[in-house]
């Protein structure tokens, strides 16, 4: 069994802009279908979708049948959940609401085996092919990709310290929570929020740090790429499905197409 993480070098090399989408339906079939749609990665969201470890493992199985790669957004920076998700088949994880370098170090400790971390050792689990990958324990630290979400101005002010933590492979800026933390909840398009997002991309570039973001539609994502974001997610499975359904119905009914509210959440 090959445990090579093909997404990690795509993200860290910053040679192109990998594109993904969010999985909000929590179903293997939807994930598998979108995995064949051309996305480079799919964000399996354990923070806002009511799924547990078993459902996550089944969705990972579905994504593994496609050309897309899985990125699991954990519900919190919790060592037990990190361990179970990694044992369950994930090799790229993202931790929400990381504010400081100490919190980033805690994420790395939970995700890496000794001596780099404190991840518990088990030989027979899904990520090792239930023991078929005899070199899993030796390679896992290198193949595991750890991303952290910076979602407040405070977190952005600590970007350099967070990026300096060994084992942190990149960051992801959360525009919705950033807007909320700045007092502009639901207003991602507010000029002050956009200025902060643009500055975050510039700061990450100075650090040669992979920096991702999510946008509600292609235009928003292109704007973020133009700012300097190096990987991005476009909306979500549910948002894309609903938008296509509404467009089809509007066409058949002769209605004016519905437009996304300015500053709307991406997922």
N, C-alpha and C positions, 0 to 999 in steps of 0.2 A: 504493500500500500504506500503510495506516494503522499507524504504529508507536506509537500512544498506549498508555501503560501504565495500564490501568484499575484495576489492583490497588494501585498506589502511593498514589493519593489515598484509597482505602478504608482503607489501613493508617494513613496519616499523619493523616487527619482525626479519627480516634478517635470518629466519630459513631455507629458501630455496632460490633458484634463479628464480623468476618469469621471464618468457620469453614472449616477444611480437614481434610485427612487426609494421612497419610504414604504414599508409594508405595514399598513394599519388594519388590514382585514384579519390577520392572525390565522390564515388558512394556508396549508401546503399547496393546494391547487392554484391559488392566485399567485403565490410566490413562484411556482414552477412555470406558470404561463408567462409571467413578466421576465423570468430568467431567460426565456427564448425570444424576448422582444428586442434585445440588443443592448440592454443596460450592462455596464461594466460591474456594478455592484448593487446589492439590494440591502437596505437597512432594515433589519428585523428589530422592531421596537418593543422592548420589554418594559419600557418606562410608562408608556401611555396606552398600551394594548394589554388587555387582561389575559395574558398567557403566562404559563409557568415553564419550568425546565423541560418537562416532557413534550409540551407543544413546540417549544423552541427546537428541540432535537428533531422533531418530525419535519418542521419547516426547513431546517438545515439539510435534511435528507433530500427534500424536494429541490432545493436550490442546487445541490451537488449534482443533480442530473442535467443541469443547464450550463451554458457558457458563463453565466454571471457568477460572481463571488459574493459570499455573505459577509455582512458587517453587522454584528450584534450590538445594539445599544442597550446596555444594562439598565435596570431600574434605579440603581444607586451604586455608589462606590463601596460595595460590600464584599469582603473577601470570600465568604461562603458562596455567594451567587457567582462571583467571578470564577471560582474553582469549578463549580458545577457546570457552568456554561462552556468553559474550556474543555472539560472532560466530555461534555455532550456533543462536541464536534466543531465548536467555533475556533477560529484561529485569528480573527480580527475582531477586537472588541472596542467599544467606545463608552467612556464613563461620563455621565452627565454632571453638570454643576460643579466642576472642579475649580476651586478658588485660589489655591496656594500650591507652592512646590511640595509642601508636606503631604497634601492630599494626593498630588501626582505620584509621590514616592510610595504612598500606601497602595495605590492602584498597581504600580509596577511590582511591588512586593507580593501582592496577591496573585499576579498573573505569571510570575516567573518562579521556576524551581530554584532551590539552593545551588550555588551560594548567592545568586542574584536576588532571590526572593524567598518566599515561604509557602509557595503553592504545595499542597499536599500531594504525595506521590501515590499513584495507583497505576498498575501495569495493564489492567484489562478494562478499557473503556472505549467509547466510540471513537475518540480522536486518534487512538493508537490502532484502530482497526481491531479492537478487542485483543490486542497483543500481537497482531500480525506485523505491525511496524516495529521491528526489534530495536530500531535506533530512535524511537520517538522521544524518550527521556533525554537523550543527548542533543537532539535537534530542536526540541520544543521552544526553548527560550529564544532561539534565533528566528523561528518561524512565526511566533506569536507577535501580532501587531497590536500595540496599545495606543489608542487615541483618547484624548480628553476633550471635553466640551468646556469652552469658556463662554459664559452666558451673562456676565455682568461687567461693568466697567472696572470693578475691583479685580476681577480675574484677568482682564486684559492688561491691567497695570502690572500684573505679575507674570506676564507672558514669558519674558526672558528667563526668569528663574524656573518656571515650569518647563520650558523647552530644554533647560540645562540638565534636567533630571535624566540620568541614564535609563534607557528603556522606554522613554516617551518617544513615539514615532511620528506624532503629528497632533494637530489640534483641529477642533471643529467649532466654529462660532455659531451660536444659536441665536438667530435674529429675533425670533419671537420673544424669548426670555430677555434678550438684551433690551428690546424696546420696553418691555414691562418694567425691568429694573431701572430704567431711565425715566419712568413716569409716563411713558407713551404706550401703554398696553393696547395691542391691536393696531398700532400705527408703525409698522415696520418701515413704511415709506417716509416717515417724518424726516426732515432734513438733518436734524441732529443725530438721529439714529443712523442714517445713511453715512454721515461723516465718520461716526465711530466705526462702522463696518469697514469703510474704505481705509481708515487708519490702521485697523487691525490687520488687514491684508498687507499693507505696506510694512508694518512692524514685523510680521511673519517673514516677509521676503528678506528683510535685513538679517534675520536669523537663519535663513535658508531652511525654513520650517514649513513642511506641508500644512496647508490650512484649507479646511473645507467649510461648506455652508449649504443651506437648502433654500430654494426659491420656489414660489408657487407656480411659475410658468417659465417658458423658454426665455422670454425677454428678461425677466428678473434674474434668471441664472446667467444669461449672457452679460448682464450688467455686473454681476458679481465676478465673473471671469475677467471682465475688463478691469475690475478693481485690482485683480491679482490673485484671486482665489484659485487654488490648484486642483481641487476636486469638488464636485457639487452634486447634490441630489435635486431632482425635479419633482416637486409635489409628492404625491403618494398614490398607491394603487386605488384607493377609494376616491380620491380627488380626480384622478385621471379617468376613472370609469364614469363618475358622475358628469364630468365635463363633456365626455364623448356622447353620453346619453342625451344630455341637454342640447348639445349641438345638433344631433340627429333629429330630435323632436322639433327643435326650432326650425330646422330646414324643411321638414315635412309640413309643419303647421304655418309656415310663412311668418314666423315671429322673428323679432330682432334677437340676435344671439345674446345670451346672458353674458355679462362681463364680470370678471373677478373684481371684488371691491379692492380699492387701493389699500395696500398694506396688509392684505389678507394673509392669514397663516398658510404656510405651504402644505401642511398636513392636518 
